[in-house]
């Protein structure tokens, strides 16, 4: 049972590395959410042409916009919480 404690330099690099990666991940989530909003007008006409989805178009619109909002909100939250730790 050899328990080695990390020295101060290991704590610092690990302490800065994780929030930095989380900020990058938050930026990626936010950009993905913006991409969903950007692609909705391009994708919806193709989905409307499929007869099996024509009766639930309102739900599909709602689902796409909710997905975009959740991605942007989650990404911004992750950026906000981890940027303070840098």
C-alpha positions, 0 to 999 in steps of 0.5 A: 500500500504505497500511496504517493502524494503528487507534488505541487507541480503535478497538482497545478498542471492537472488543476489547470488542464481539466478546466481548460479541456472543459472550456474547450468542450463547452465551446464545442457544445455551444458551436454545435447548438448554433449549428443546429439552429443554422441547419433547421431551415435547410433540413425541414423542407426535406423532412416535410417531403417524407410522408411519415413525418408530415403529421408530426412536423410541429413536434419535430420543429420543437425537438430541433429547437429544444436540442439547440437551446439545450446544447447552447445552454449546456455549453455556456454553463460549462464555459462559465463554471470552468473559466473561473477555475483557470 
